[in-house]
Amino acid sequence: MPDPASLPPFAAIVVAAGKGLRAGGDAPKQYRPWRGKPVLRHSVETLVDAGAEPLFIVVAPGAEEHARNALKGLDRCRFVEGGATRQASVRAGLEAIETASPEKVLIHDAARPELPSSVIERLLSALGDHPGAIPVLPVVDSLAVASVDDTMAKAADREKLRRVQTPQAFRYDAILAAHREWPGEADAGDDAQVLQRADRTVALVEGDERMKKITFASDFEDIATGVPPMRIGQGFDVHRLERGQELWLCGIKIDHEYGLSGHSDADVALHAITDAILGAIGAGDIGTHFPPSDPQWAGARSGRFLEHAVKLAGEAGYVVSNIDLTIICEAPKIGPYRPAMRHEVARLADVQENAVSIKATTTERLGFTGRGEGIAAQAVIALASIA
């Protein structure tokens, strides 16, 4: 996740007032479990971690208890009752946050549980030049315009078309005014159309395939992508300690009289995590992608290696689910640095901090780590398929 301090202040509205009938089940899809927790909770947790304030959840009449149960423990969330249409529901959310006077607001559909932090950053950045910004993806299939008798009338130019996703970002005053001006009898497909009708520009930023909308019953099946629902990988690495070297662990520089020796920054912890991810997708090891014989990697920050492994996992159809790391050394003490380490690993791997475990142990002064000759690290990770 991005550091909330690095993002401009923003509010967020998550629209969860729909019935979700096409997805089947006994409850609206936003409250059904998906990858271990309610669909709604996934994106809300991401927005909380990104610093959204205020954060309003728009619910259907009589559904607030369902939403509160799905978001138990997320005390920052507030609730407002939606209307008969999506348009009316968004308007209710916008009116509810008026007293907070936010400069920027993200409007997100609860049915899109995956919300990469990189998309949030791109959207908020685009608001520096435009009153609105939306994430989009290219259309890769050929398109046809259908006639009334269900035959092809003509081809459509896919180069001019984009698939639109949420969240959509807006300068708050602009989108609130546009909603207030919107004719009550009409219902727009999304909020970008509302802003555009008010003659305001909407920037297009790069979206993400992970932000797929859950619509049908099959979307709850992790095997829908044609890949195994999860992969597990393990990594192990060792580096020698030498006086006068910098000591980097989990992307954090530690003040210590000894540092780790290696071709890069020798961050043994990030190397173990990187190897675990690469192993899970069958993509070799860190030396395959960043050979120590290549001078361009001399002194390189190991965070680049981890980000590369996460990118390869995404291309293979997976996201990091959780990371369990053990650092083996006599010194330095890891405890004081653990919070910063968790934060940095979570940022690099694009996961929430509660998905990162960092432990430390000694070997009771046995072996090379016990003698203070080096530091070892072992990592186990789980990857979940992008459904």
C-alpha positions in Angstrom: 0.0 0.0 0.0 1.1 3.6 -0.5 2.1 5.6 2.5 -1.0 7.7 3.3 1.3 10.6 4.1 2.4 10.5 0.4 -1.1 10.8 -0.9 -3.1 14.0 -1.0 -6.1 14.1 1.4 -9.2 12.5 -0.1 -12.7 11.3 0.9 -14.3 8.1 -0.5 -17.7 6.7 -1.2 -18.3 3.0 -1.7 -21.6 2.3 -3.3 -23.1 -0.9 -1.8 -26.8 -0.3 -2.2 -27.4 -2.8 -5.1 -29.3 -6.1 -4.9 -26.7 -8.1 -6.8 -29.2 -10.6 -8.1 -27.3 -11.9 -11.1 -24.6 -13.3 -8.8 -27.1 -15.6 -7.1 -26.8 -16.6 -3.5 -29.0 -15.8 -0.5 -27.5 -12.4 0.1 -26.5 -9.4 -2.1 -23.1 -10.1 -3.6 -21.4 -7.3 -1.7 -21.9 -9.2 1.5 -21.1 -12.7 0.3 -17.6 -14.2 1.1 -14.9 -14.0 -1.5 -11.4 -15.1 -0.8 -12.1 -15.4 2.9 -14.0 -12.2 3.7 -17.1 -10.3 2.4 -16.7 -8.7 -1.1 -17.3 -5.2 0.4 -14.6 -5.5 3.0 -11.8 -6.0 0.5 -11.9 -2.5 -1.2 -13.0 -0.8 2.0 -9.9 -2.1 3.8 -7.7 -0.8 1.0 -9.3 2.7 1.2 -8.9 2.8 5.0 -5.2 1.9 4.7 -4.8 4.5 2.0 -6.1 7.2 4.4 -9.6 7.9 3.0 -11.4 10.3 5.4 -14.3 10.6 5.6 -15.3 7.2 4.2 -19.0 6.6 3.6 -20.7 3.3 2.6 -23.9 3.8 0.8 -26.3 0.9 1.7 -29.8 -0.1 0.7 -32.7 0.7 3.1 -32.6 -1.8 5.9 -29.1 -3.2 5.0 -27.0 -1.2 7.4 -26.7 -4.1 9.8 -25.4 -6.4 7.0 -22.8 -3.7 6.1 -21.7 -3.2 9.7 -21.2 -6.9 10.2 -19.2 -7.1 7.0 -17.0 -4.2 8.1 -16.7 -5.1 11.8 -13.6 -3.5 13.3 -13.3 -0.8 10.6 -14.4 2.0 12.9 -13.6 4.8 10.3 -16.6 3.7 8.1 -19.8 5.7 8.2 -23.1 4.7 6.6 -25.8 6.5 4.6 -28.9 5.1 3.0 -29.0 5.0 -0.8 -31.8 5.7 -3.3 -33.7 3.9 -5.9 -31.0 4.2 -8.5 -27.2 4.3 -8.5 -27.4 8.0 -9.3 -29.5 8.7 -6.3 -27.2 6.6 -4.1 -24.1 8.4 -5.1 -25.8 11.7 -4.6 -26.7 10.7 -1.1 -23.1 9.8 -0.4 -21.9 13.1 -1.8 -24.3 15.1 0.3 -23.3 13.2 3.4 -19.7 14.2 3.2 -20.4 17.9 2.4 -19.7 19.0 6.0 -16.2 17.6 5.8 -15.5 19.8 2.7 -13.0 17.4 1.1 -11.1 18.6 -1.9 -11.0 15.2 -3.7 -13.3 12.2 -3.5 -13.1 8.6 -4.9 -16.4 6.9 -5.8 -16.1 3.1 -5.9 -18.4 0.1 -6.6 -18.5 -2.4 -3.8 -18.7 -5.2 -6.4 -15.0 -4.6 -7.3 -13.1 -6.0 -4.4 -9.6 -5.7 -5.9 -8.3 -2.2 -5.6 -4.5 -1.8 -6.4 -2.9 1.1 -4.6 -1.1 2.1 -7.8 -4.5 3.0 -9.4 -5.5 5.2 -6.4 -2.2 7.1 -6.8 -2.7 7.6 -10.5 -6.3 8.8 -10.1 -5.4 11.3 -7.3 -2.4 12.6 -9.3 -4.6 13.2 -12.4 -6.9 15.5 -10.4 -4.1 18.0 -10.3 -4.9 18.9 -14.0 -8.5 17.7 -14.4 -11.8 17.9 -12.4 -12.3 14.1 -12.9 -10.3 11.0 -13.7 -11.3 7.4 -14.4 -9.4 4.2 -14.7 -9.8 2.5 -18.1 -8.6 -0.5 -20.0 -8.2 -1.0 -23.8 -10.7 -3.1 -25.7 -8.9 -6.1 -27.2 -11.7 -7.9 -29.0 -13.3 -6.9 -32.3 -16.6 -5.1 -31.8 -19.8 -5.1 -33.8 -22.9 -2.9 -33.7 -26.0 -5.1 -33.5 -29.1 -4.4 -35.5 -32.7 -4.8 -34.2 -32.9 -8.3 -35.8 -29.7 -9.4 -34.0 -27.5 -9.2 -37.0 -24.3 -7.2 -37.5 -25.1 -3.7 -38.6 -21.5 -2.5 -38.8 -18.1 -2.8 -37.1 -17.1 -0.5 -34.2 -13.7 1.2 -33.9 -12.2 -0.4 -30.8 -9.3 2.0 -31.0 -11.6 4.8 -29.8 -13.2 2.7 -27.0 -12.2 2.0 -23.5 -13.5 -0.2 -20.7 -14.3 1.9 -17.7 -13.7 0.8 -14.1 -14.0 2.2 -10.6 -13.0 3.9 -8.4 -13.5 7.2 -10.2 -11.9 10.3 -8.8 -13.3 13.8 -8.8 -12.7 17.2 -7.3 -15.5 17.2 -4.8 -17.1 20.5 -5.6 -17.3 19.7 -9.3 -18.9 16.3 -8.9 -21.4 17.5 -6.3 -22.5 20.4 -8.5 -22.8 18.1 -11.5 -25.0 15.6 -9.5 -27.2 18.4 -8.3 -27.7 19.6 -11.9 -28.4 16.1 -13.2 -32.0 15.7 -14.5 -33.9 13.5 -12.0 -35.6 11.3 -14.5 -32.4 10.2 -16.1 -29.8 7.6 -14.8 -26.2 7.8 -16.0 -24.1 4.7 -16.4 -21.4 6.2 -14.1 -20.3 9.4 -12.4 -17.9 10.3 -15.2 -20.9 10.8 -17.4 -22.5 13.0 -14.9 -19.4 15.2 -14.8 -19.0 15.3 -18.5 -22.6 16.4 -19.0 -21.7 19.5 -16.9 -19.0 20.3 -19.5 -16.1 19.3 -17.3 -13.2 17.2 -18.5 -12.5 13.6 -17.4 -9.0 12.3 -17.6 -8.3 8.7 -18.6 -5.7 6.9 -16.5 -4.4 3.3 -16.7 -6.7 0.8 -15.0 -6.0 -2.7 -13.8 -7.4 -6.1 -14.8 -7.6 -7.0 -11.2 -10.4 -4.5 -10.7 -12.9 -6.8 -12.3 -16.5 -6.4 -11.3 -18.1 -9.4 -9.6 -21.4 -9.9 -11.5 -22.2 -13.6 -12.0 -22.1 -16.7 -9.8 -19.0 -17.9 -11.7 -17.2 -14.8 -10.5 -17.1 -16.3 -7.0 -15.1 -19.3 -8.3 -11.4 -18.7 -8.1 -10.8 -21.3 -10.8 -12.6 -19.0 -13.3 -9.2 -17.8 -14.6 -8.1 -21.3 -15.6 -5.2 -21.2 -13.2 -4.9 -23.0 -9.8 -6.7 -20.9 -7.1 -3.4 -20.5 -5.2 0.3 -21.1 -5.3 2.9 -21.4 -2.4 6.6 -20.6 -2.6 9.5 -20.5 -0.2 12.8 -18.7 -0.4 16.0 -18.8 1.6 19.1 -16.5 1.4 22.3 -15.8 3.3 24.8 -12.9 3.2 28.0 -12.4 5.0 28.4 -9.6 7.5 31.3 -7.2 7.0 32.5 -4.2 9.0 31.9 -0.8 7.2 29.1 -2.1 4.9 25.5 -0.7 5.0 23.0 -2.9 6.6 19.6 -3.2 4.8 16.8 -5.5 5.9 13.3 -5.4 4.5 14.1 -2.2 2.6 15.0 -0.4 5.9 18.6 0.9 6.5 19.7 -0.1 10.0 22.4 1.6 12.0 24.9 -1.2 12.8 28.7 -1.5 12.8 28.4 -4.4 10.4 26.6 -4.6 7.1 25.7 -7.3 4.6 28.1 -7.9 1.7 26.7 -8.6 -1.8 26.5 -7.4 -5.4 23.3 -5.4 -4.7 22.4 -3.9 -1.3 22.5 -7.5 0.0 19.0 -7.2 1.6 18.8 -10.9 2.6 15.2 -10.5 3.7 13.9 -9.1 0.5 15.9 -11.6 -1.5 14.2 -14.5 0.3 10.8 -13.0 -0.3 11.6 -12.4 -4.0 12.8 -16.0 -4.4 9.6 -17.3 -2.7 7.4 -15.4 -5.2 9.5 -16.4 -8.2 9.4 -20.0 -7.0 5.7 -20.0 -6.6 5.2 -19.1 -10.3 8.0 -21.3 -11.5 10.1 -18.4 -12.7 13.5 -19.3 -11.5 15.3 -17.4 -8.8 16.6 -13.9 -8.2 19.9 -14.7 -9.9 18.1 -15.6 -13.0 16.5 -12.2 -13.4 19.3 -10.1 -11.7 22.6 -11.9 -12.3 25.4 -10.8 -10.0 27.7 -10.7 -13.0 25.7 -7.8 -14.4 27.3 -4.5 -13.3 24.0 -2.6 -13.6 22.8 -4.3 -10.4 25.8 -3.3 -8.3 24.5 -1.6 -5.2 20.9 -1.8 -6.4 18.1 -1.5 -3.9 16.5 -5.0 -3.5 13.0 -3.4 -3.5 13.3 -3.3 -7.2 13.8 -7.1 -7.3 10.7 -7.7 -5.2 8.5 -5.3 -7.3 9.7 -7.2 -10.4 8.7 -10.5 -8.9 5.2 -9.1 -7.9 4.8 -7.8 -11.5 5.7 -11.3 -12.9 3.2 -12.9 -10.5 0.5 -10.5 -11.8 1.3 -11.4 -15.4 0.9 -15.1 -14.5 -2.5 -14.4 -13.0 -1.7 -14.1 -9.3 -1.5 -11.5 -6.5 0.4 -11.9 -3.2 -1.9 -13.1 -0.5 0.4 -13.2 2.5 4.1 -13.2 3.4 5.7 -15.0 6.3 9.4 -14.0 6.9 11.9 -15.2 9.5 15.2 -13.4 9.9 17.9 -15.4 11.6 20.7 -13.4 13.3 22.2 -12.7 16.7 22.4 -8.9 16.1 21.0 -6.4 15.5 17.7 -6.7 17.4 14.9 -6.8 14.8 12.0 -5.8 17.1 12.5 -2.0 17.1 12.5 -2.0 13.3 9.6 -4.5 12.7 6.8 -1.9 12.2 8.8 0.0 9.5 9.8 -3.3 7.9 6.3 -4.6 7.7 5.2 -1.3 6.2 7.9 -1.3 3.5 7.4 -5.0 2.6 3.6 -4.4 2.3 4.2 -1.4 0.1 6.6 -3.2 -2.2 4.4 -6.3 -2.5 1.2 -4.2 -2.9 -0.5 -5.9 0.1 -2.0 -4.8 3.4 0.3 -4.8 6.4 -1.8 -7.4 8.1 -0.8 -9.8 5.3 2.9 -9.5 6.3 4.5 -11.3 9.2 8.1 -10.6 10.1 9.7 -12.8 12.8 13.3 -13.0 14.1 15.2 -15.7 15.8 18.7 -16.7 16.8 20.5 -20.0 16.6 21.6 -19.9 20.2 25.1 -18.8 19.1 25.5 -21.9 17.0 26.7 -21.9 13.4 27.7 -18.9 11.2 24.8 -16.8 12.3 25.5 -17.6 15.9 29.1 -16.4 15.5 27.8 -13.2 13.9 29.4 -14.0 10.6 26.2 -13.5 8.6 22.5 -13.2 8.5 20.0 -15.6 7.0 16.3 -15.2 6.0 13.6 -17.6 5.1 10.3 -16.7 3.5 7.1 -18.5 2.7 4.4 -16.8 0.6 1.0 -17.6 -0.8 -0.3 -16.3 -4.1 -4.0 -16.1 -4.9 -5.3 -16.3 -8.4 -6.8 -13.2 -10.0 -10.4 -14.3 -10.3 
